[in-house]
Amino acid sequence: MKLLELIELRQSDRKYIDKKVEKEKIINCLEATRLAPSASNSQPWSFVVVDEPELKNKVGRASFGPLKAFNKFVPQAPVIVAFVQEKPKKITEIGGRIKNKEYPLIDIGIAAEHFCLQAAEDGLGTCMLGWFDEKKVKELLNVPESINIPLLVTLGYTPENYLHRKKIRKSFDDVVKWNKY
């Protein structure tokens, strides 16, 4: 499959079937993630794979938000991966302060997309989650309070008849400028 076809295939899936994800496929996704580029090759990440059903359901419920209104699909996913923000290299940290940029968050976003694209290639669905009770998730996963978890990603098989949504994006001309703003 060509890269643009894979990008078109990848979507935020919010429905999963009760089917275990093979460990080899989880490892493929993590390897694609591990190989992602990062500022000064800091690799400011680690990943907690949650596939033990009881713990996974607790982490999933921690993403429901106020009044349990968000992300109700999350416990359906057989796997949730917590993207943990680790300390970057000193040079990246200094550069980030000088340039007023959060390089580790940019790097984690790139790594997460690598994860999701590999999952799509392997026939799996994903959804990136930024809305969750981080304090609760840290507690459940034994992540120190001083360390951030900026992102959770669900992983699993979607139903065969699950709708592949056409991407609705701004037009090319609306977002691309040549040589000046």
Residue pairs with C-beta under 8 A, 6 or more apart in sequence:
1 9
1 121
6 117
6 120
6 121
7 117
8 167
9 120
9 164
10 116
10 117
10 119
10 120
10 126
11 125
11 164
11 165
11 167
12 126
12 127
12 128
13 125
13 126
13 127
13 154
13 156
13 158
13 162
14 73
14 127
15 73
15 76
15 125
15 158
15 159
15 162
16 73
16 76
16 77
16 78
16 125
16 154
16 156
16 157
16 158
17 156
17 157
17 158
17 159
18 76
18 78
19 78
19 156
19 157
20 78
21 51
21 78
21 79
21 124
21 155
21 156
21 157
25 119
25 122
25 124
26 49
26 51
26 79
26 155
28 118
28 122
29 81
29 115
29 118
29 119
29 122
29 124
29 155
30 47
30 49
30 81
30 115
31 118
32 114
32 115
32 117
32 118
33 45
33 47
33 111
33 112
33 114
33 115
33 118
34 43
34 111
35 114
36 107
36 110
36 111
36 114
37 107
37 110
38 44
38 45
38 88
38 92
38 103
38 104
38 107
38 110
38 111
39 88
39 92
39 95
39 96
39 103
39 104
39 106
39 107
40 88
40 89
40 91
40 92
40 95
40 103
41 89
42 88
42 89
42 92
42 103
42 104
42 107
43 86
43 107
44 85
44 86
44 87
44 88
44 92
44 103
44 104
44 107
44 108
45 83
45 84
45 85
45 86
45 104
45 107
45 108
45 111
46 84
46 86
47 81
47 82
47 83
47 84
48 81
48 82
48 84
48 141
48 143
49 79
49 81
50 56
50 59
50 79
50 80
50 81
50 82
50 141
51 78
51 79
55 140
56 75
56 77
56 78
56 79
56 80
57 75
58 140
59 74
59 80
59 82
59 137
59 140
59 141
59 152
60 71
60 74
60 75
60 77
60 80
61 74
61 75
62 132
62 133
62 136
62 137
62 140
63 70
63 71
63 74
63 129
63 131
63 132
63 133
63 152
64 70
64 71
64 72
64 74
65 71
65 131
65 132
70 131
71 129
71 131
71 132
73 127
73 154
74 80
74 127
74 129
74 152
74 154
76 156
77 127
77 154
77 155
77 156
78 155
78 156
78 157
79 154
79 155
79 156
80 152
80 153
80 154
80 155
81 115
81 152
81 153
81 155
82 137
82 141
82 143
82 149
82 151
82 152
83 108
83 111
83 112
83 149
83 150
83 151
83 152
83 153
84 143
84 147
84 148
84 149
85 104
85 105
85 108
85 147
85 148
85 149
85 150
86 104
86 147
87 93
88 96
88 103
88 104
88 107
92 103
92 104
95 101
95 103
96 102
96 103
96 104
105 150
108 150
108 151
109 151
112 128
112 151
112 153
115 126
115 153
116 126
116 128
116 153
119 125
119 126
119 155
120 126
123 157
124 155
124 156
124 157
125 154
125 155
125 156
125 157
125 158
125 162
126 153
126 154
126 155
127 153
127 154
128 151
128 152
128 153
129 151
129 152
129 153
129 154
130 150
130 151
132 152
134 148
134 149
135 145
137 143
137 149
137 152
138 144
138 145
138 147
138 149
141 149
143 149
